[in-house]
Amino acid sequence: MPEVIDWSDAEVGKFYRPPKRPVTMRLDADVDEWLKSCGPGYQSKANPLLRHAMSSAQASKITRKRRPV
């Protein structure tokens, strides 16, 4: 197989997925019921919800640091 020399169309991080680990969480009953009402894979659906909350919290922390007092 020839060596790839032109990387101009490459996409950084396209196939990267962060490693996952099993965890045990204690959730309020209504939150657990709401997640389960979304159908199969409710535990996997919790990850993007938490990632969004994490990103929002990090973004607001950065914004607060940059605002002049």
Backbone torsions as a table, in degrees:
resi	resn	phi	psi	omega
1	MET	NA	133.1	-179.1
2	PRO	-71.7	149.2	179.6
3	GLU	-70.6	139.2	177.8
4	VAL	-81.3	122.8	-178.8
5	ILE	-106.7	-34.8	-177.5
6	ASP	-93.1	110.0	-179.9
7	TRP	-107.7	17.5	-174.3
8	SER	-64.8	-27.3	179.8
9	ASP	-95.9	6.9	-178.1
10	ALA	-70.2	146.3	177.3
11	GLU	-111.9	120.1	-178.0
12	VAL	-70.3	129.4	175.6
13	GLY	74.7	12.6	-176.4
14	LYS	-60.2	-39.0	-176.3
15	PHE	-105.7	6.3	-179.6
16	TYR	-77.4	132.2	172.6
17	ARG	-132.4	128.9	179.7
18	PRO	-61.2	146.4	177.8
19	PRO	-64.0	148.0	179.4
20	LYS	-110.3	154.1	176.3
21	ARG	-139.5	144.6	178.5
22	PRO	-72.6	136.8	178.4
23	VAL	-135.0	161.0	173.8
24	THR	-115.7	127.5	-179.5
25	MET	-124.9	148.5	173.7
26	ARG	-105.9	115.7	-178.0
27	LEU	-113.0	154.0	172.2
28	ASP	-63.2	147.4	-175.7
29	ALA	-58.5	-39.5	-178.1
30	ASP	-69.4	-33.5	176.9
31	VAL	-67.9	-43.3	178.7
32	ASP	-61.9	-43.8	179.0
33	GLU	-64.0	-40.2	179.3
34	TRP	-63.6	-44.7	177.6
35	LEU	-60.8	-45.1	-179.4
36	LYS	-66.0	-28.6	179.7
37	SER	-70.3	-15.5	178.4
38	CYS	-76.4	-6.6	176.7
39	GLY	103.3	-171.8	-178.5
40	PRO	-58.9	147.4	179.6
41	GLY	83.9	23.5	-176.4
42	TYR	-62.3	-31.0	179.1
43	GLN	-69.0	-37.9	177.2
44	SER	-68.9	-31.5	179.4
45	LYS	-71.2	-23.2	178.9
46	ALA	-67.5	-30.9	-177.2
47	ASN	-61.6	-50.4	178.5
48	PRO	-63.7	-32.2	177.2
49	LEU	-64.1	-44.5	178.7
50	LEU	-68.9	-37.9	178.1
51	ARG	-62.5	-41.2	178.0
52	HIS	-62.5	-44.7	178.6
53	ALA	-61.8	-40.6	179.2
54	MET	-64.2	-46.6	-179.8
55	SER	-62.7	-41.6	179.4
56	SER	-64.0	-41.9	179.4
57	ALA	-65.5	-41.2	178.7
58	GLN	-66.3	-40.9	-179.7
59	ALA	-65.6	-41.5	-179.8
60	SER	-69.6	-32.5	177.2
61	LYS	-65.7	-41.4	178.2
62	ILE	-65.7	-43.2	180.0
63	THR	-62.1	-41.5	179.8
64	ARG	-64.8	-36.2	-179.7
65	LYS	-68.7	-32.1	-175.5
66	ARG	-83.1	-18.5	-177.8
67	ARG	-70.6	132.4	176.3
68	PRO	-71.1	145.8	-177.1
69	VAL	-93.2	NA	NA
